[in-house]
Amino acid sequence: MKNKLITLFILCWLSGNLFAQNGLTGTYSTSFGEIKIVQENDVIYGDYGSKGTLLGEVTYTLGNTKTVKGTFYNNNDKGSFEWIFTEDRYYKRKFTGKYGWGTSLNSGAWNGEDKNRTVPADLKKALWSGKWNTTYGEIFLKQDGNQVTGTYRNIGTINATVKNGGILEGTFTNNGSKGTFSFKIKDDSFEGLWGWGTTVGKEKWTGTKAVKTGIAQSSTSPLSATQLSTGTHTANTTRRYRLKLLDIEVHSVDDGPEGIYAGYELFGIAWCRAFDASGKQVNPFDVTYSDRYGRFWEILPKNYIKTDMKVGVSYPIGKQITFDMPFPASSAEATTLRNSKIVLTVELKDYDTISSSDILGKETITIPLNEVSKYVQGGNPGKGKLTFTHGSGKLTVTFQLEIL
């Protein structure tokens, strides 16, 4: 009897310690399909079926309970999740949680249980996440959709974008100095080139993944030195860009009749068009234009926003428009980015009894694709602004861009 108790104790102790040591790595059946997860340190990453990436962090651990918070992609739509993992006495691991779109968690429950605890060896989405041992030391990458961030040893950071064909392009810092790189993944390794400044040079940079997850990529052919250094594409591709019209902010108001400050009764229109590198207009992915000029948002006069004397107040717009921008085969990427553009125009008016078409201003901004990063959420400055001045009045319309 004593030996049986000792054996049971050892099994329970091993179960708890395996949970701590192996982390959450494994394949899970969930409310919304299968997910594959790898845990390294307190970071989890993996695939949400064939739809997109998962990226999270273990934020709380107590015994056999772990709380993970993170983000997921369902094709091009980004959401957030919070899962609480537990493990019962039969060594069965489960999680209960919730999810939502954007940063919310209000769309319902997301629960699951493990199918196995082996390291997924066929990740197809989160290819770049994890620790890499490279010719210039260790790097740790976190892939969220097609955006990758990371640390370069203890001396710098990495910011990059996943391109078609298993290519990762971006920048790194090294004790304050900035460089540019282009990597090509094959199996669980990459080969690449790098250089100082904004140009990919001829210095080689290779690496292998610490946790092997990507054998499904073994058919990927190596990238030539010419392609790495020039960013030349070998197949027709598209990249998706989304512009979000965020809000109108009133900074000050103009004086009305006889010097009376009366605020605004705002209405207006916004147009947004995109053009490829040859100058051809690209139709939006998710919007039907209201006119031939690209109208995609409007407040009618009868639905005007009354601001009264309020200043420093924002009035939400919450409208978005998405374009699939073409990248022709064998074209130089830098040239395509420079010559392709998104053009946004906004017109604001003030409705009153004296004039029903009192134009406050009409402003336009043209954004080449090589400058999109200035207006990406989380960037610096991260928001674009169109400023309208009318007498002593001042308003701004803000927008952001996403690279999907």
C-alpha positions in Angstrom: 0.0 0.0 0.0 2.9 2.3 0.9 4.6 1.7 -2.5 1.3 2.4 -4.3 1.0 5.8 -2.5 4.6 6.7 -3.3 4.0 5.8 -7.0 0.8 7.9 -7.1 2.6 10.8 -5.5 5.5 10.6 -8.1 3.0 10.4 -11.0 1.2 13.5 -9.7 4.4 15.4 -9.1 5.7 14.5 -12.6 2.4 15.6 -14.1 2.6 19.0 -12.5 6.3 19.4 -13.4 5.7 18.4 -17.0 3.1 21.1 -17.2 5.7 23.6 -15.9 8.5 22.3 -18.1 6.8 21.6 -21.4 4.6 24.6 -21.1 1.6 24.8 -23.4 3.1 23.3 -26.5 0.8 21.0 -28.4 -2.2 20.7 -30.7 -5.7 21.6 -29.4 -9.3 21.0 -30.5 -11.2 24.2 -29.8 -14.6 25.9 -30.3 -13.4 27.3 -33.6 -11.2 24.6 -35.0 -7.8 23.3 -34.4 -4.9 25.4 -33.1 -1.2 24.5 -32.9 0.9 26.2 -30.1 4.6 26.4 -29.2 5.7 27.9 -25.9 9.2 29.4 -25.5 9.8 31.2 -22.2 6.6 33.0 -21.5 5.7 33.5 -25.2 3.3 31.3 -27.1 3.0 31.3 -30.8 1.4 29.1 -33.5 -1.3 28.6 -36.1 -5.0 29.2 -35.9 -5.9 26.4 -38.3 -5.1 27.5 -41.8 -6.4 31.0 -41.2 -3.6 32.9 -39.5 -1.2 33.3 -36.6 -1.6 33.1 -32.9 0.7 35.2 -30.6 0.4 35.5 -26.8 2.1 35.7 -23.5 1.7 33.8 -20.2 0.6 36.6 -17.9 -0.2 34.5 -14.8 0.8 31.1 -13.4 -0.4 29.4 -10.2 0.2 25.7 -9.8 -1.5 24.0 -12.8 -3.2 27.1 -14.0 -1.8 29.5 -16.6 -3.4 32.6 -18.1 -2.5 33.6 -21.6 -3.4 36.8 -23.3 -2.8 37.5 -27.0 -3.9 38.1 -30.5 -5.0 36.0 -33.5 -5.7 36.5 -37.2 -8.7 35.0 -39.0 -7.5 35.6 -42.6 -7.2 39.4 -42.6 -9.3 40.1 -39.5 -7.4 40.6 -36.2 -8.8 39.7 -32.8 -7.8 39.3 -29.2 -8.1 36.4 -26.8 -7.7 35.4 -23.1 -7.3 31.7 -22.2 -7.0 30.1 -18.8 -5.3 26.7 -19.1 -5.7 24.0 -16.4 -4.6 20.4 -16.1 -6.6 17.8 -14.2 -5.3 14.8 -12.3 -5.6 12.6 -15.4 -3.0 14.8 -17.1 -5.7 16.3 -19.4 -5.0 19.9 -20.4 -7.9 22.2 -21.2 -8.5 25.9 -21.5 -11.5 28.2 -21.1 -11.6 31.7 -22.4 -13.1 34.5 -24.4 -12.3 36.4 -27.6 -13.3 39.5 -29.5 -12.3 41.6 -32.6 -9.8 44.3 -32.4 -8.8 44.7 -28.7 -12.2 43.7 -27.2 -13.1 40.4 -25.6 -16.8 40.7 -26.0 -17.6 38.2 -28.8 -18.1 35.1 -26.8 -16.4 32.0 -25.4 -13.4 30.2 -26.9 -12.6 26.9 -25.2 -10.4 23.9 -26.1 -8.6 20.8 -25.0 -5.3 19.1 -26.0 -5.1 16.5 -28.7 -1.4 15.9 -28.2 1.7 17.6 -26.6 4.2 17.2 -29.3 5.9 20.2 -30.9 4.0 21.0 -34.1 6.4 20.3 -37.0 4.2 21.7 -39.7 3.4 25.3 -38.9 2.4 27.2 -42.0 1.6 30.7 -40.7 3.8 31.5 -37.7 7.0 30.6 -39.4 9.2 33.3 -38.0 8.2 33.2 -34.3 10.6 31.8 -31.8 14.3 31.7 -31.0 16.9 31.6 -33.8 20.6 30.9 -33.5 22.3 33.0 -36.1 25.7 33.9 -37.4 25.5 37.1 -35.4 24.0 35.7 -32.2 20.6 34.9 -30.9 17.5 36.6 -32.1 13.9 36.1 -30.8 11.1 36.9 -33.1 7.3 37.3 -32.6 5.1 37.1 -35.7 1.7 38.8 -35.5 0.0 38.4 -38.9 2.6 39.6 -41.4 4.3 41.9 -38.9 7.4 40.6 -37.0 9.1 42.2 -34.0 11.9 40.9 -32.0 15.1 41.3 -30.0 18.6 41.1 -31.4 20.8 39.6 -28.6 20.7 42.2 -25.8 21.9 45.0 -28.0 19.0 45.8 -30.3 15.6 45.2 -31.8 14.1 43.9 -35.1 11.1 45.2 -37.0 10.1 43.4 -40.2 7.3 42.4 -42.6 6.6 38.9 -44.0 6.4 39.0 -47.8 5.2 36.3 -50.2 7.6 33.4 -50.9 8.8 33.0 -47.3 10.7 36.3 -47.4 11.2 38.5 -44.3 12.3 42.1 -44.9 13.0 44.7 -42.3 15.4 46.6 -40.1 17.5 45.9 -37.0 19.4 48.1 -34.5 22.8 47.3 -33.0 23.7 49.6 -30.1 22.0 52.5 -31.8 23.2 51.8 -35.3 20.5 50.8 -37.8 20.7 48.2 -40.6 18.5 46.5 -43.2 18.1 42.8 -44.0 16.3 40.4 -46.2 15.9 36.7 -45.1 14.5 33.7 -46.9 13.1 30.8 -44.9 13.7 27.1 -45.8 12.8 24.3 -43.4 13.8 25.6 -40.0 16.6 27.8 -41.2 17.0 31.1 -43.1 19.6 32.6 -45.4 19.9 36.3 -46.0 21.8 39.4 -46.6 22.2 42.6 -44.6 23.8 46.0 -44.7 24.0 49.2 -42.7 21.5 52.0 -43.3 18.5 51.6 -45.5 20.0 49.3 -48.2 20.4 45.5 -48.0 24.1 44.9 -48.6 26.1 41.8 -49.5 27.0 40.5 -46.0 25.5 37.1 -45.3 23.3 36.4 -42.3 22.0 32.9 -41.7 20.2 31.2 -38.8 18.5 28.0 -37.6 15.5 27.7 -35.3 15.9 26.4 -31.8 12.5 24.7 -31.7 11.9 22.9 -35.0 8.4 23.8 -36.3 8.6 24.3 -40.1 9.5 21.2 -42.0 6.4 21.9 -44.2 8.5 24.6 -45.9 11.1 22.1 -47.2 10.0 22.6 -50.8 10.7 26.3 -50.7 13.6 27.2 -53.0 16.5 29.4 -51.8 16.4 33.0 -52.8 19.2 34.3 -55.0 21.6 37.0 -53.9 20.2 39.3 -56.6 16.6 38.9 -55.3 17.7 39.4 -51.7 19.6 42.6 -52.5 17.2 44.2 -54.9 13.8 43.0 -53.6 12.9 41.7 -57.1 9.7 39.5 -57.3 9.5 36.4 -59.5 5.6 36.1 -59.5 2.7 38.4 -59.6 1.6 39.2 -56.1 -0.7 41.6 -54.2 -0.5 43.2 -50.8 -3.4 44.4 -48.8 -3.6 48.0 -47.4 -6.4 49.3 -45.2 -7.2 52.9 -44.5 -9.3 53.7 -41.4 -11.0 57.1 -41.1 -11.0 57.6 -37.4 -12.6 60.8 -36.1 -13.2 64.5 -36.4 -11.7 66.7 -33.6 -12.8 70.3 -33.0 -9.9 72.4 -31.7 -11.5 75.8 -31.9 -14.7 77.3 -33.4 -15.2 80.3 -35.8 -17.3 83.2 -34.9 -20.8 83.3 -36.3 -23.0 86.2 -37.3 -22.3 89.4 -35.4 -19.3 87.8 -33.7 -21.3 85.1 -31.9 -19.4 81.9 -31.4 -22.0 79.2 -32.2 -20.1 76.0 -32.9 -20.6 73.9 -35.9 -23.3 71.8 -37.5 -20.9 69.5 -39.4 -21.5 67.4 -42.4 -19.1 66.2 -45.1 -17.7 63.7 -47.6 -14.5 61.6 -48.0 -13.0 60.2 -51.1 -10.3 57.6 -51.2 -8.6 56.1 -54.3 -5.6 53.9 -54.9 -3.3 53.7 -58.0 -0.8 51.0 -58.9 2.8 51.7 -60.1 1.6 52.3 -63.7 -1.0 54.8 -62.6 -4.0 52.5 -63.0 -6.8 52.9 -60.4 -7.2 50.0 -58.1 -10.8 49.3 -56.9 -11.3 48.8 -53.1 -11.7 45.3 -51.7 -14.5 46.0 -49.2 -16.3 49.2 -50.3 -18.7 50.1 -53.2 -18.0 53.6 -54.3 -20.9 56.1 -54.2 -19.5 58.1 -57.2 -16.8 58.0 -59.8 -14.5 60.1 -57.6 -14.2 57.4 -54.9 -16.7 58.6 -52.3 -16.7 56.0 -49.5 -18.0 58.1 -46.5 -20.6 60.9 -46.1 -22.5 62.7 -43.4 -25.7 64.2 -45.0 -26.8 67.7 -44.2 -29.9 66.4 -42.4 -27.7 64.2 -40.2 -25.2 66.9 -39.2 -23.1 66.7 -36.1 -23.9 69.6 -33.7 -20.7 70.6 -31.8 -22.1 73.7 -29.9 -19.2 75.4 -28.1 -17.4 72.1 -27.3 -13.7 72.1 -28.2 -11.2 69.3 -27.7 -14.0 66.8 -28.4 -13.7 64.0 -31.0 -16.6 62.7 -33.1 -16.0 59.1 -34.3 -16.2 58.2 -38.0 -15.2 54.6 -37.9 -15.1 54.0 -41.7 -12.5 51.8 -43.5 -11.5 51.0 -47.0 -9.2 48.2 -48.2 -7.1 47.8 -51.4 -5.2 44.8 -52.8 -2.2 46.5 -54.4 -0.5 44.6 -57.3 3.2 43.9 -57.3 4.1 42.7 -60.9 6.4 39.9 -61.5 10.1 40.7 -61.7 9.5 44.3 -60.7 11.9 46.1 -58.3 10.0 46.4 -55.0 11.4 49.8 -54.1 10.1 51.3 -57.5 6.7 49.7 -57.1 6.3 51.0 -53.5 7.4 54.5 -54.6 5.1 54.7 -57.6 2.0 53.1 -56.1 -0.1 55.4 -53.9 -3.3 56.0 -51.9 -5.1 59.3 -52.2 -7.5 60.6 -49.4 -9.6 63.7 -49.8 -12.0 65.0 -47.1 -14.4 67.9 -47.4 -16.1 69.4 -44.3 -19.1 71.8 -44.3 -21.1 73.8 -41.7 -24.8 73.7 -42.0 -26.7 76.7 -40.8 -29.8 78.8 -41.6 -27.8 81.4 -43.5 -26.0 79.0 -45.8 -26.5 75.3 -46.4 -23.1 74.9 -48.1 -20.7 76.8 -45.9 -17.4 75.0 -46.9 -15.0 74.7 -44.0 -12.3 73.2 -46.1 -11.3 70.5 -48.6 -8.0 68.7 -47.9 -6.1 66.0 -49.8 -3.2 63.8 -48.9 -1.3 61.5 -51.3 0.6 58.6 -49.6 3.1 56.6 -51.7 3.2 53.0 -50.4 6.9 53.5 -49.3 5.6 56.0 -46.8 2.6 54.0 -45.4 4.6 53.1 -42.3 4.3 56.7 -41.1 0.6 56.2 -40.6 0.5 52.6 -39.3 -1.1 52.0 -35.9 1.6 51.8 -33.2 4.1 53.6 -35.4 5.6 57.0 -34.9 3.6 59.3 -35.3 1.1 56.5 -36.1 -1.8 58.7 -37.2 -2.3 60.9 -40.2 -4.2 64.2 -39.8 -5.9 66.5 -42.3 -6.3 70.0 -40.8 -9.1 72.4 -41.6 -9.0 76.1 -40.7 -11.9 78.5 -41.2 -11.4 81.9 -39.7 -10.5 81.3 -36.1 -11.9 77.8 -36.3 -9.7 74.7 -36.5 -10.7 71.0 -37.0 -8.7 67.8 -37.8 -9.7 64.5 -39.4 -7.5 61.6 -38.3 -6.8 58.4 -40.1 -4.6 55.3 -39.8 -3.3 52.7 -42.3 -2.8 49.0 -41.9 -0.6 46.6 -43.9 -2.5 43.3 -43.8 
